[in-house]
Amino acid sequence: MELKMLEAAMQAFVEGKGWYKPDSPHPQSPKNLAISLVLEANEVLEHFQWSEQATDHAELAGELADVLLYLLQIARLHHIDLGQAVMDKLDVNAGREW
């Protein structure tokens, strides 16, 4: 599935919930989304708290999806082409010494 399709699906979902409206009980501001992104990333980490491998792949997949959805929203609000940003970062990293 292409990133643009995921972005469109995310956008339709968030708009359908009314979360971009000024009076939303869940305002989708960049700060709130960044906080939510970190919280969801921590939920990914919980799957590895006592083990080297995740035992519930469906739950892990859901948490990874949540992380991606918040990344997509933050990128959208800042007019960042996330696919291009990834490619640009890979180019930068290719020239780095590790």
Stockholm file with secondary structure:
# STOCKHOLM 1.0

chainA/1-98         MELKMLEAAMQAFVEGKGWYKPDSPHPQSPKNLAISLVLEANEVLEHFQWSEQATDHAELAGELADVLLYLLQIARLHHIDLGQAVMDKLDVNAGREW
#=GR chainA/1-98 SS CCHHHHHHHHHHHHHHHTTTSTTCSSCCCHHHHHHHHHHHHHHHHHTTSSCSSCSCHHHHHHHHHHHHHHHHHHHHHTTCCHHHHHHHHHHHHHTSCC
#=GC SS_cons        CCHHHHHHHHHHHHHHHTTTSTTCSSCCCHHHHHHHHHHHHHHHHHTTSSCSSCSCHHHHHHHHHHHHHHHHHHHHHTTCCHHHHHHHHHHHHHTSCC
//
